[in-house]
C-alpha cells in the first residue's frame, strides 16, 4: 500500500530542496545571457520534416562581453567546423557585436563609413595648430612663411 500523503510530503520536500539549491547557487549580482551559435545553409529552405538550422555551440556569458572575446570565440568555432569540412561563408549577429563587421582583428576599418568615423575621431583629437600647419606651408618654397610684418621690416 502506498500512502499518497507521504508521497505528497516527499514531493514537497524535494521541491523545497530544489528551490534552496537554486537560491544558494545563483549569484544575483551577476546576470548572464545565453549565447547560442547557430549553423544553417545559405538557402534557409524550410521543410516540416527537415531541420534547416542547428545549434553548434552555446554557453552562458556576462552582459558586458567584449567584442574581441566574441571574435576569438567565432574564430575558434570556425576552426572547429573546418575539421568537419564545414566552411562558414557568412556570419550574422545581433547589434551588440556590430563592431565585428566594421573593425578588423588588427583594428583597421572594414567599411568606408567606419574609415570616415575613425578619420573624424583622429581629426577632432588634434589641436588647431596641428590642423593649420599644412595650410600655412602651402606657399612655402624654401623658407619660413613670411607674414605682412616681416615684409614691412624688410622695406624699412
BELDAUR-V681571 format. One line per field, one symbol per residue. ss: DSSP state (H for helix, E for strand, - for the rest). phi: phi as a letter, one per 30 degrees, with the letter a starting at -180 (. if undefined). psi: psi as a letter, one per 30 degrees, with the letter a starting at -180 (. if undefined). A space follows every 50 residues. Layout:
BEGIN
ss: ???
phi: ???
psi: ???
END
This chain:
BEGIN
ss: ---HHHHHHHHHHHHHHHHHHHHHH------EEEEEEEEE------E--E --EEEEEEEEEE----HHHHHHHHHHHHHHHHH-----------HHH-HH HHE-----E--HHHHHHHHHHHHHH--HHHHHHHHH-----------HHH HHHHH-
phi: .cddddddddddddddddddddddccdddccbcccbccbbdddhdcbdcb dcbbdcaaldbddcdddddddddddddddddddciccdcbbbadddcded ccbdddjddcbdddddddddddddddddddddedddcdcdcaadddcddd dddddd
psi: kkjeeeeeeeeeeeeeeeeeeefefkjffkkllkkkklkllffhkkkffk kfkkkflllklleikkeeeeeeeeeeeeeeeefghjkkekklllfehfff ffklegflkfleeeeeeeeeeeefflleeeefeeefgegjegalkkleee eeeef.
END
